[in-house]
Amino acid sequence: MSDQSQIVIADSHEIVRDGIAALLSEKCNVDVVGLASDGYGTIKACRQHSPDILLMDLSLARPSGPETLGKLRQSNPDLKIVVISSEASISDAFFVLSQGAAGFMPKQAKGADFVNAIRAAENGYTYLPITFLKEFVQSRRNVTRTGNIFGLSPREIEVLESCVAGHSTKEVAHELNISVRTVETHRNSIYRKTDCKSYKDLTKIVAAM
């Protein structure tokens, strides 16, 4: 009986799936038991093969990568999930790690990073590439006594939650009894502290807090 770790690889691009499968089959002691191109296929492959490790792209569709991650963590908490993203950001890293992922890295990472990520997952460790880890650690240094990992003030958290809830700037100002200009100032500070550039990123931040 083989002592190889079984792995499923999920990415919407066939060339990426095949390339990663070939790399890991050659460099790691793994058996690639399934390939998937979307969220439903990923969930089905994990249910069918019960792999030890899943390497998945955060930008999967049907359902989305974050939703797929959540469903799999709930149904199979022992599954070690390594997430890759073509537009990797600190907010994505905080989000996937807070959801229990075993690793996170840019899809453009070197082959050695993919190998190291899988080996780390096999041994029960969390993995971030060294270049990304430095930025991650720097962001963690923004921690304050508010209890959140981004160093947001209590008022900034209130503004963040209201914005993510879909309220306009004027609605947030009215709800918190502050001026529109103050809301904009807090929002700019939130973007700066969390390294976010859009409301989509802010939604991931709330999930990670």
N, C-alpha and C positions, 0 to 999 in steps of 0.2 A: 504493500500500500504506500502511495507517494506521500512524502512529508512536505510537498510543495504547498505554498499558500495559493488558494484559488482566488482569482480576481476577475471582476467585471469592469469593463472600460466603457464609459458613456460620453459621447461627444457627437454633435450634429454633423461633423465632417468626417466622411469615410477615411480620407487620407490621414487625418489626425489619429483616428482610432487605430488604424492599421499600423501607423508609424510607432505609436506608443506601445502597442501590443508586441511588435517586433523587438523594440528596444528592451522592454521588461522581460520578455521571454529569453533574450540573450544574456542580459546582465543580472537578472534577479532569479531567485529560486521560486518562480511563480508559474502557475498554470492559468492561462487566460481562458476562462470557461464561458464568457459571454461578452458580446458587444451590443451596444444600444445607441440609438440616435436621438431619442427624446425621453421625456420623463416617464411616460407610461411604459416604454420599452425597458427602461432602467429598473423600474419597480418590478416588472414581470421577470426580468433576468435574475434579479436578486431573489425573488420568491422561488424561481425554478431551480437555481444553482446553489443557493445559500452560500455565497462566497465569503471568504475571510475579509477581503478588501474590495472596496469600490473606488475607482478613480473616475470622477465626474466633472463635467464642465458646468460652471455656475449658470451659464447662459442657455441651458437646455430649455426647450419649450414643451408644452403639452404633457404634464403641467410644468411650470417654471422650475428652474434649478433650485431656488430656495424652498419652494413647496415640495419638490421631490425629496430634498434633503430632510425636511421636517417629517414627511410621511415615513421615510425609511428609518430615521432615528427613533420614531415612535414604535414602528412594527418590529424593528430589529436593532435594539440598543447595543448589541455586541458587534455589529458590523462596523469596521473601521473605514471611514470615508475620507479620502483625500480629494480636495476640491481644487480645480484649476480655473483660471479666468483670464480671458484675453485683455481685459481692462481691469487688472487687479488693483485694488485700492485698500487703504488701511481700514476703511469702513467695512469693506467686504471681508477682510481678514477677521476683524472683531466679530462680525456677524456669524460667519461659518464656525469659528472656534467656539463662540458662545452657544451654538446649536449642537456642539459635541463632535465636530469634525476632527479628524486626526491630523490634518495637515491642510495647508493652503499655499498656493504659489501661482505666479503668472504662467500662462500657457506657453509663453515665449522662453521659459526657463531652460537651462542647459539640460542635456540628457542626464548628466550626473545628478542634477537636482531631483529628477523623476525617480531615479534609482534610490537616492538617499531617502526620499519621501516614503517610498514603499517599504524600504528596510526599517525606517523609523516606526511606521505603522505596525509592521510585523512584531516589533519589540515593545509595543505599547507606548511609544513616544509621540509627542506632537511635533510636527515639522513645519518650519518656515525657512526659505532660502536665506543665507547669511546677509545678502544685500537687502532683502526685504525685512529681515529681522531687525536690522539697525533702525529702520524707519519706524517699525512697530514699537520697539522699545522707547524710542524718542517720544512717540505719541503717548505711551503709558506714563511718561514723566509728567504729563499734564494733570495727573490725578490730584484731586483736592479732597477736602473733608466732606464734600457733599455726598460721597458714597458712589459716584458714578465714575466710569473708567476714562471719561474724556475731560474731566475737570470743568464741567459745566456748572454754573451757579444755579441755585434753586430757581431764580427767575428765568434763566435761559432754558431750564428744563421745562418750565411751564410754557414758554413760547414755542419750544420744539414740539411738545405734545399737541399744542393747539394747531400749529402749522401742519403737522402730519395728519391731524384729524380732518384737514381740508378747509380750515377756516381762512378767510382772506386776511390781509394785513389789518384792515379796518376792524374786522370782527375780533381779531386777537386783541387789538388795542382796547376795544370796548369791553371784552370779557375780562381782561386783566387790569382795566382802569389805568392804562398808560397811553402815551401818545403814539401816533403812527411812526414818528421818527424814532422813538425809543424801541419799538418793535423791530424796525429795520436794523438798528444798531445791534440789538441782541441777536438777530438772525445772522448778520454778517460775522459776529463773534462766534456763533455756533458753527458756521461754515469753516471758519479759520481753525477752530480747535479740533474739529472732527475730520478735517480734510475732505469735506463733502462739497459737491458742486451742484447738486440737484435735490429736489424733494424725494426722488427715488432713493438716493443715498441716505437721506435723513430717516426714511422709513426703516432701513436696515439698522441704523444707529439705535432707534428706539427699541428694536427687537433685541439688541445686544446689551441694553442697559439693565 
